[in-house]
Amino acid sequence: MQGCSSPEPDPEPDFVPEPTYPKGVRTNTYDARLAVHWANMALRITAGTPGNSPTYASREFGYLGLAMYETTVYGIADRQSLVGQLKGIKAFPTPKTDSVYNWPLALNAAQAFLLKNLYEHTSAFNKTSIDSLDMAMRTAFGDTLKDKAVVARSIAFGQAVGAAIYEWSKTDGGHQGYKNPFPENYVLSTTPGSWSPPFDGQVAIRRALHPYWGRNRTFVPANSSLEMPKPAPYSTDPNSAYYKLYKAVYDKNLRLTQTEKEIAMWWGDDPSQTFTPPGHSYNLATITVKTAGANLAKAVETYARVGMAVADAFINCWKCKYTYHNERPSSFIRANVDRTWSPFWPEPPFPAFSSGHATQASATATVLTDLYGENFGLVDNSHVSRPKDFGRNVEYKARTFASLWATAEECAHSRFLGGIHTQQDNDTGLKEGKVIGGNINALQWKK
């Protein structure tokens, strides 16, 4: 199969596996292309499925990334399952220690199962695409195996892990969250400085997106009990910190350079047009894996960490947003500075503090830096295929970064440049994301 390495043959009869390990070729023997194929498919399905939102997408990447890891970890000599460390799950299916498994086949089966179930509402065409990739990878990895019992066993194991993860996902509070993303019964705050849906925002509907998302179960227990940061107190006094934060957004938007416009657009990740902000982070995981030439073992841990990081980041950020209901620059500036002002980027349908982009980008950079180092550079080409935005006179050009943390800083800054976040929103998001990502890193990945 083009784009996929030839699987290693099953071990010869004199092969002696390490104690307590299932038999079979180790996960790190394979390159990362199978994981990349499924990450790309996940992004494609995310971008092409109705009811797309950054909240719902972040959750899906969490479960998909974890499934990559849990279906292959028993073939990684120095890594262990995360069962017992994650919230609300006591057991996943385990392979038999006296049997041979093909770990890519297991990963493949779980991804196909989960993607079709997590995105049960996607089109028949998209589901056919998932099935096509599933069968192509089964052929690529299964046809070279002499023992077809190994093929059946590996696929069954992957499907069992996928099914277990899916059943667990139903209890997290976000199951089928695409069905009612803007609940009519949610009552918005009316205290001074509170957010209200704009008439000229990113979506036509004037209600709040997933206001209860912050109640959802996090993957990592430590991320469920973080103290909420506090925004600056509301004030219309021009000398107050609050006023200056919003006035700074106004001043910057009056003098955006071409480069700053490109940055604002690059990280916009409008859910109606792209694979969402957490999808951008999941794609950064792919870019990192490919840039590093990582093997399959390193890749599955990368996707697991990034997936759970963005999922937990959105839960915590949404909890913060709907604790304070902090207004966005548009309402404050129009009321106190310039009633005719409009932000460079349209306002999304939820409160401002803190920034979701900054929080999830910081969490992503934190876990990737732990895996690949502080000075790991990359080229982000996530949107190079998008056509030019003639209305804003912006082309989507690849962006180069000297470090992973630099991607988070630019992502956060882009929201200030877009006119939809104050500096406190972004600074707080970067700080909180570091904590969230740090808790992902603190799991006992190693034996």
NORTAJO-V404761 format. One record per residue. N is the residue number from 1. SS is DSSP state (2 for helix, 1 for strand, 0 for the rest). OMEGA is omega as a letter, one per 20 degrees, with the letter a starting at -180 (none if undefined). Layout:
# NORTAJO-V404761
n:N ss:SS omega:OMEGA
n:N ss:SS omega:OMEGA
This chain:
# NORTAJO-V404761
n:1 ss:0 omega:a
n:2 ss:0 omega:r
n:3 ss:0 omega:a
n:4 ss:0 omega:a
n:5 ss:0 omega:r
n:6 ss:0 omega:a
n:7 ss:0 omega:r
n:8 ss:0 omega:r
n:9 ss:0 omega:r
n:10 ss:0 omega:a
n:11 ss:0 omega:r
n:12 ss:0 omega:a
n:13 ss:0 omega:a
n:14 ss:0 omega:r
n:15 ss:0 omega:a
n:16 ss:0 omega:a
n:17 ss:0 omega:r
n:18 ss:0 omega:a
n:19 ss:0 omega:r
n:20 ss:0 omega:r
n:21 ss:0 omega:r
n:22 ss:0 omega:r
n:23 ss:1 omega:r
n:24 ss:0 omega:a
n:25 ss:0 omega:a
n:26 ss:0 omega:a
n:27 ss:2 omega:a
n:28 ss:2 omega:r
n:29 ss:2 omega:a
n:30 ss:0 omega:r
n:31 ss:1 omega:a
n:32 ss:0 omega:a
n:33 ss:2 omega:r
n:34 ss:2 omega:r
n:35 ss:2 omega:r
n:36 ss:2 omega:r
n:37 ss:2 omega:a
n:38 ss:2 omega:r
n:39 ss:2 omega:r
n:40 ss:2 omega:r
n:41 ss:2 omega:r
n:42 ss:2 omega:r
n:43 ss:2 omega:r
n:44 ss:2 omega:a
n:45 ss:2 omega:r
n:46 ss:2 omega:a
n:47 ss:2 omega:a
n:48 ss:0 omega:a
n:49 ss:0 omega:r
n:50 ss:0 omega:a
n:51 ss:0 omega:a
n:52 ss:0 omega:r
n:53 ss:0 omega:r
n:54 ss:2 omega:r
n:55 ss:2 omega:a
n:56 ss:2 omega:a
n:57 ss:2 omega:a
n:58 ss:2 omega:r
n:59 ss:2 omega:a
n:60 ss:2 omega:r
n:61 ss:2 omega:r
n:62 ss:2 omega:a
n:63 ss:2 omega:r
n:64 ss:2 omega:r
n:65 ss:2 omega:r
n:66 ss:2 omega:a
n:67 ss:2 omega:r
n:68 ss:2 omega:a
n:69 ss:2 omega:a
n:70 ss:2 omega:r
n:71 ss:0 omega:a
n:72 ss:0 omega:a
n:73 ss:2 omega:a
n:74 ss:2 omega:r
n:75 ss:2 omega:r
n:76 ss:0 omega:a
n:77 ss:0 omega:a
n:78 ss:0 omega:r
n:79 ss:1 omega:a
n:80 ss:0 omega:r
n:81 ss:0 omega:r
n:82 ss:0 omega:r
n:83 ss:0 omega:a
n:84 ss:0 omega:r
n:85 ss:0 omega:a
n:86 ss:1 omega:a
n:87 ss:0 omega:r
n:88 ss:0 omega:r
n:89 ss:0 omega:a
n:90 ss:0 omega:a
n:91 ss:0 omega:r
n:92 ss:0 omega:r
n:93 ss:0 omega:r
n:94 ss:0 omega:r
n:95 ss:0 omega:r
n:96 ss:0 omega:a
n:97 ss:0 omega:a
n:98 ss:0 omega:a
n:99 ss:0 omega:r
n:100 ss:1 omega:r
n:101 ss:0 omega:r
n:102 ss:0 omega:a
n:103 ss:2 omega:r
n:104 ss:2 omega:r
n:105 ss:2 omega:r
n:106 ss:2 omega:r
n:107 ss:2 omega:a
n:108 ss:2 omega:a
n:109 ss:2 omega:a
n:110 ss:2 omega:a
n:111 ss:2 omega:r
n:112 ss:2 omega:a
n:113 ss:2 omega:a
n:114 ss:2 omega:a
n:115 ss:2 omega:r
n:116 ss:2 omega:a
n:117 ss:2 omega:r
n:118 ss:2 omega:r
n:119 ss:0 omega:a
n:120 ss:0 omega:a
n:121 ss:0 omega:r
n:122 ss:0 omega:a
n:123 ss:0 omega:r
n:124 ss:2 omega:r
n:125 ss:2 omega:r
n:126 ss:2 omega:r
n:127 ss:2 omega:r
n:128 ss:2 omega:r
n:129 ss:2 omega:r
n:130 ss:2 omega:r
n:131 ss:2 omega:a
n:132 ss:2 omega:r
n:133 ss:2 omega:r
n:134 ss:2 omega:a
n:135 ss:2 omega:r
n:136 ss:2 omega:r
n:137 ss:2 omega:r
n:138 ss:2 omega:r
n:139 ss:2 omega:a
n:140 ss:2 omega:a
n:141 ss:2 omega:a
n:142 ss:2 omega:a
n:143 ss:0 omega:a
n:144 ss:0 omega:a
n:145 ss:0 omega:a
n:146 ss:0 omega:a
n:147 ss:0 omega:a
n:148 ss:2 omega:r
n:149 ss:2 omega:r
n:150 ss:2 omega:r
n:151 ss:2 omega:a
n:152 ss:2 omega:a
n:153 ss:2 omega:a
n:154 ss:2 omega:r
n:155 ss:2 omega:r
n:156 ss:2 omega:r
n:157 ss:2 omega:r
n:158 ss:2 omega:r
n:159 ss:2 omega:r
n:160 ss:2 omega:r
n:161 ss:2 omega:r
n:162 ss:2 omega:r
n:163 ss:2 omega:r
n:164 ss:2 omega:r
n:165 ss:2 omega:r
n:166 ss:2 omega:r
n:167 ss:2 omega:r
n:168 ss:2 omega:a
n:169 ss:2 omega:a
n:170 ss:0 omega:a
n:171 ss:0 omega:a
n:172 ss:0 omega:a
n:173 ss:0 omega:a
n:174 ss:0 omega:a
n:175 ss:0 omega:a
n:176 ss:0 omega:a
n:177 ss:0 omega:r
n:178 ss:0 omega:a
n:179 ss:0 omega:a
n:180 ss:0 omega:a
n:181 ss:0 omega:a
n:182 ss:0 omega:a
n:183 ss:0 omega:a
n:184 ss:0 omega:a
n:185 ss:0 omega:a
n:186 ss:0 omega:a
n:187 ss:0 omega:a
n:188 ss:0 omega:r
n:189 ss:0 omega:r
n:190 ss:0 omega:r
n:191 ss:0 omega:a
n:192 ss:0 omega:a
n:193 ss:0 omega:a
n:194 ss:1 omega:r
n:195 ss:0 omega:r
n:196 ss:0 omega:a
n:197 ss:0 omega:a
n:198 ss:0 omega:r
n:199 ss:0 omega:a
n:200 ss:0 omega:a
n:201 ss:0 omega:a
n:202 ss:0 omega:r
n:203 ss:0 omega:a
n:204 ss:0 omega:a
n:205 ss:0 omega:a
n:206 ss:0 omega:r
n:207 ss:0 omega:a
n:208 ss:0 omega:r
n:209 ss:0 omega:r
n:210 ss:0 omega:a
n:211 ss:0 omega:a
n:212 ss:0 omega:a
n:213 ss:2 omega:a
n:214 ss:2 omega:r
n:215 ss:2 omega:a
n:216 ss:0 omega:r
n:217 ss:0 omega:r
n:218 ss:0 omega:r
n:219 ss:0 omega:a
n:220 ss:1 omega:a
n:221 ss:2 omega:a
n:222 ss:2 omega:a
n:223 ss:2 omega:r
n:224 ss:2 omega:a
n:225 ss:0 omega:r
n:226 ss:0 omega:r
n:227 ss:0 omega:a
n:228 ss:0 omega:r
n:229 ss:0 omega:a
n:230 ss:0 omega:r
n:231 ss:0 omega:r
n:232 ss:0 omega:a
n:233 ss:0 omega:a
n:234 ss:0 omega:r
n:235 ss:0 omega:r
n:236 ss:0 omega:r
n:237 ss:0 omega:a
n:238 ss:0 omega:r
n:239 ss:0 omega:a
n:240 ss:0 omega:r
n:241 ss:2 omega:a
n:242 ss:2 omega:a
n:243 ss:2 omega:a
n:244 ss:2 omega:r
n:245 ss:2 omega:a
n:246 ss:2 omega:r
n:247 ss:2 omega:r
n:248 ss:2 omega:r
n:249 ss:2 omega:r
n:250 ss:2 omega:a
n:251 ss:2 omega:a
n:252 ss:2 omega:a
n:253 ss:2 omega:r
n:254 ss:0 omega:a
n:255 ss:0 omega:r
n:256 ss:0 omega:r
n:257 ss:0 omega:r
n:258 ss:2 omega:r
n:259 ss:2 omega:r
n:260 ss:2 omega:r
n:261 ss:2 omega:r
n:262 ss:2 omega:r
n:263 ss:2 omega:a
n:264 ss:2 omega:a
n:265 ss:2 omega:a
n:266 ss:2 omega:a
n:267 ss:0 omega:a
n:268 ss:0 omega:r
n:269 ss:0 omega:r
n:270 ss:0 omega:a
n:271 ss:0 omega:r
n:272 ss:0 omega:a
n:273 ss:0 omega:a
n:274 ss:0 omega:r
n:275 ss:0 omega:r
n:276 ss:0 omega:r
n:277 ss:2 omega:r
n:278 ss:2 omega:r
n:279 ss:2 omega:r
n:280 ss:2 omega:r
n:281 ss:2 omega:r
n:282 ss:2 omega:r
n:283 ss:2 omega:r
n:284 ss:2 omega:r
n:285 ss:2 omega:r
n:286 ss:2 omega:r
n:287 ss:2 omega:r
n:288 ss:2 omega:r
n:289 ss:2 omega:a
n:290 ss:2 omega:r
n:291 ss:2 omega:a
n:292 ss:2 omega:a
n:293 ss:0 omega:a
n:294 ss:0 omega:r
n:295 ss:1 omega:a
n:296 ss:2 omega:a
n:297 ss:2 omega:r
n:298 ss:2 omega:a
n:299 ss:2 omega:a
n:300 ss:2 omega:r
n:301 ss:2 omega:r
n:302 ss:2 omega:a
n:303 ss:2 omega:r
n:304 ss:2 omega:a
n:305 ss:2 omega:a
n:306 ss:2 omega:r
n:307 ss:2 omega:a
n:308 ss:2 omega:r
n:309 ss:2 omega:a
n:310 ss:2 omega:r
n:311 ss:2 omega:r
n:312 ss:2 omega:r
n:313 ss:2 omega:a
n:314 ss:2 omega:r
n:315 ss:2 omega:a
n:316 ss:2 omega:r
n:317 ss:2 omega:r
n:318 ss:2 omega:r
n:319 ss:2 omega:r
n:320 ss:2 omega:a
n:321 ss:2 omega:a
n:322 ss:2 omega:r
n:323 ss:2 omega:a
n:324 ss:2 omega:a
n:325 ss:0 omega:a
n:326 ss:1 omega:a
n:327 ss:0 omega:r
n:328 ss:0 omega:a
n:329 ss:2 omega:a
n:330 ss:2 omega:a
n:331 ss:2 omega:a
n:332 ss:2 omega:a
n:333 ss:2 omega:r
n:334 ss:2 omega:a
n:335 ss:2 omega:a
n:336 ss:2 omega:a
n:337 ss:0 omega:a
n:338 ss:0 omega:a
n:339 ss:0 omega:a
n:340 ss:0 omega:a
n:341 ss:0 omega:r
n:342 ss:0 omega:r
n:343 ss:0 omega:r
n:344 ss:0 omega:r
n:345 ss:0 omega:a
n:346 ss:0 omega:a
n:347 ss:0 omega:r
n:348 ss:0 omega:a
n:349 ss:0 omega:r
n:350 ss:0 omega:a
n:351 ss:0 omega:a
n:352 ss:0 omega:a
n:353 ss:0 omega:i
n:354 ss:0 omega:a
n:355 ss:0 omega:r
n:356 ss:2 omega:r
n:357 ss:2 omega:a
n:358 ss:2 omega:a
n:359 ss:2 omega:a
n:360 ss:2 omega:r
n:361 ss:2 omega:r
n:362 ss:2 omega:r
n:363 ss:2 omega:r
n:364 ss:2 omega:a
n:365 ss:2 omega:a
n:366 ss:2 omega:a
n:367 ss:2 omega:r
n:368 ss:2 omega:r
n:369 ss:2 omega:r
n:370 ss:2 omega:a
n:371 ss:2 omega:a
n:372 ss:2 omega:r
n:373 ss:0 omega:a
n:374 ss:0 omega:a
n:375 ss:0 omega:r
n:376 ss:0 omega:a
n:377 ss:0 omega:r
n:378 ss:1 omega:r
n:379 ss:1 omega:r
n:380 ss:1 omega:r
n:381 ss:0 omega:a
n:382 ss:0 omega:a
n:383 ss:0 omega:a
n:384 ss:0 omega:a
n:385 ss:0 omega:a
n:386 ss:0 omega:r
n:387 ss:0 omega:r
n:388 ss:0 omega:r
n:389 ss:1 omega:a
n:390 ss:0 omega:r
n:391 ss:0 omega:r
n:392 ss:0 omega:r
n:393 ss:0 omega:a
n:394 ss:1 omega:r
n:395 ss:0 omega:r
n:396 ss:0 omega:a
n:397 ss:0 omega:r
n:398 ss:0 omega:a
n:399 ss:1 omega:a
n:400 ss:1 omega:a
n:401 ss:1 omega:r
n:402 ss:0 omega:r
n:403 ss:0 omega:r
n:404 ss:2 omega:r
n:405 ss:2 omega:r
n:406 ss:2 omega:r
n:407 ss:2 omega:r
n:408 ss:2 omega:a
n:409 ss:2 omega:a
n:410 ss:2 omega:r
n:411 ss:2 omega:r
n:412 ss:2 omega:a
n:413 ss:2 omega:a
n:414 ss:2 omega:a
n:415 ss:2 omega:r
n:416 ss:2 omega:r
n:417 ss:2 omega:r
n:418 ss:0 omega:r
n:419 ss:0 omega:a
n:420 ss:0 omega:r
n:421 ss:0 omega:r
n:422 ss:0 omega:a
n:423 ss:2 omega:r
n:424 ss:2 omega:r
n:425 ss:2 omega:a
n:426 ss:2 omega:a
n:427 ss:2 omega:r
n:428 ss:2 omega:r
n:429 ss:2 omega:r
n:430 ss:2 omega:r
n:431 ss:2 omega:a
n:432 ss:2 omega:r
n:433 ss:2 omega:r
n:434 ss:2 omega:r
n:435 ss:2 omega:a
n:436 ss:2 omega:r
n:437 ss:2 omega:r
n:438 ss:2 omega:r
n:439 ss:2 omega:r
n:440 ss:2 omega:r
n:441 ss:2 omega:a
n:442 ss:0 omega:r
n:443 ss:0 omega:a
n:444 ss:0 omega:r
n:445 ss:0 omega:a
n:446 ss:1 omega:r
n:447 ss:0 omega:none
